[in-house]
């Protein structure tokens, strides 16, 4: 079997089509289709069939994809564990981690810190991005682990596992001048107050909207942010009240010069480590899952 042909099939199946896979591999769709056809001729069966304007895997294609996942996962492990170390003369163990952009950077550091304490010399390689994109990279073994503030949905085709690492209540902050202008006790003081929020796509934002409705609070939304650090920067300039995990209270106050307005354990943010099964589990994953929960909750 020509494993180059198998790799092209694998890339097309993961990308969801010939055109997108061709863009990722920097080859034309015609060339990619021809290479996959050679694999189908070798196996004696069709791996894709037309479905509307696109393609879908046949039963044989789904079976072949399962084998291809295992083959290329082993290849990636071989390169990571043996190839790079032999070429460079070093024996660092690469640990590729994806961090969802909704996870606060300080929390991500606390969760990943145990990985740097394993007995082997570890080289931590972090990638930040949207949760769905990171899961796609995890599925093709470009990442060893994904850190996120929500578990993997059952609707996602990735065969993985979500490990709950810990959770934290939420605290609300404001600049000193803005805090003095708020009227009433928390949380009613938020009614009509200028507010800086996470984007509507975030898991915490959806829970926060329900919390506001339950308490009959209607803040004046000044801005919505994908980047939590940017939201805090606006909050530090006194532009609005914002919330962040209670576990980060001291860091947030010191860095942005803000004060705590109030806290609630009715809003809880959870953090997960998401992995896929591998023939040889990465030792850093065990270090994180065993120690991260106590570190986060006890901070």
Buried (B, 14 or more C-beta within 10 A) or exposed (E): EEEEBBBBBBBBBBBBBBBBBBEEBEBEBEEBBEBBBBBBEEBEEBBBEEEEEEBBBBEBBEEBBEEBBEBBBBBBBEEBBEEBBEEEEEEBBBBBBBBBBBBBBBBBEBBBBBBEEBEEEBEBEBBBBBBEBBBBBBBBBEBBBBBBBBBBEEEBEBEBEBBEBBBBBBBBBBBEEBBEEBEEEEBBBBBEBBBBBBBEEBBBBEBBEEBBEEBEBEBEEBBBBEEBEEBBBBBBEBBBBBBBBBBBBEBBBEBBBBBBBBBBEEBBBBBBBBBBEBEEEBBBBEBBBEBBBEBBEEB
